[in-house]
Amino acid sequence: MSEAGKKVLVMDDEEIVADIAQQMLKYLGYDAIVAGNGEDAVKLYREAYELEDPFDLVIMDLNIPQGMGGMEAVKHVLKIDSEAKVMVSSGYSSDPIMHEYGNYGFCSCIAKPFDLKGLQEAVQAAIH
């Protein structure tokens, strides 16, 4: 299945994590954009949505110490677009939100650190 033209927004405050995720997604054929916090991610999502070119998926880090994290940002994205697909990511796989992601507005979850195969499977499942 070709992923050409599919857009993914990655929100993570750790620049190395965001860069690696972006490179992996590009390798897999996605158009990947990064944001360092929830405020920026919501702004980017709103701009794309208003241009009628929304993201096919948003991957949000759950915890952002110096800004809006995924738990709050997903609410804003879903207010913009109730059909938005938002995946939560965290290095804390024991966090209850990772196990009950649907109760918080997320469509799925992925634990960090990402590996290429796991990211590919998670993104394909969330988009399709």
N, C-alpha and C positions, 0 to 999 in steps of 0.2 A: 504494500500500500504506500503510495507516494505521499510524503509529508510536505511537498513543495507548496509554499503559500500559507502554511499553517504558522500562526504567530503565537509565541509563548513569552510571557512576561515573568521574569524571575526576580523576586524580592528577597534580598539577603544583605545584612549589614556587614558581613565578612566578605571583603572584596575578593579574596582568593576563591571562596566558595562560589560566589556569583559568577566570577570569570570562568571557573572550571565548568560550572553548569551551562553557561552560555556557549562555551566551546563544544561541549558534548552535544548540546541541542543542535548547534549548527552542523556538526559532523553528521547528526542523524537526519538533517535536511530541514530543520525548522528555522524560522526567522526568530531569533531570540534577542530580547531586550532585557536589560537589568535595571533594577532600582535598589537603592540602598536602604530604604525604609518605607513604611506604609504610606506616608504622606505622598512621597514621590510616585509610588505604585498606583495609588488612587488617581493622582493627577494624570499619569500616563494612560491609565485605563479609560478615564473620562474623555481625554482628548481623542483616543482611537475610536471610542464608541460614538462620539459626536461626529466624527468623520465617516461614520458607517463602515469602519474597518476594525472591528473589535478584535481583541486577542481571543484565540481559541482556547487558551488555558493560562491561568496565573498560578505560579508556584510561590507560596508565601512562607517565609520563615516565621515560626510561631513566636519566637522571642527576639525582640529588638530592644536592647537595653537603653539606647539613646534615641528613642522615637517610637512611632506607632508600629506595633507588631501585627502579625497575621490575624490574631483574634479580633482586634478592632478593625483592621483594614478590610477584612472580608465583608463586614457589615456595610461598609461604605461602597464597596464594589457591587454588592448585591442590590443596593439602593439605586445605583446607576443602571444596572442590568440584572434583572432577577433571574436571567438564564445563564449568567456567567458561571464558568467552570473554574473553581478555585481549589487547588490542592495545598494542603498544609505540609510543611516540612520541618523537621526538628532533629537535633542530635540527641534529644531526650526521648527515646522511644517508649519509656515508661509513663510519659505524661498522659493523663487520662484523655486529653483532647485528641491525641493520636489514635486512641482506641474508639473514641466516640465522635469522630470528626463530623459526621453528618448532623449531629445535634448542634453544631456551631456554624453551619452554613457551608462547610467544605464538601467537595465531591469525593475526595480521596486523600490519602496521605502517603508520604515517602520519608523514610528515615535517612538522615545524613550519617556518614558521608555517602554520597551517591556513587554508584558504579554505572558504567555505560549501559549494561544490559538491564539493570534494575530501573534506571531512569527511562530507557526506551519503553519498557513494558508498562511502567506506571503512566507515562504520558500518553501512550497509545490507548490504554484502557480508559483514561479520563476523557480524552478527546472523542473517542468513538463509542 
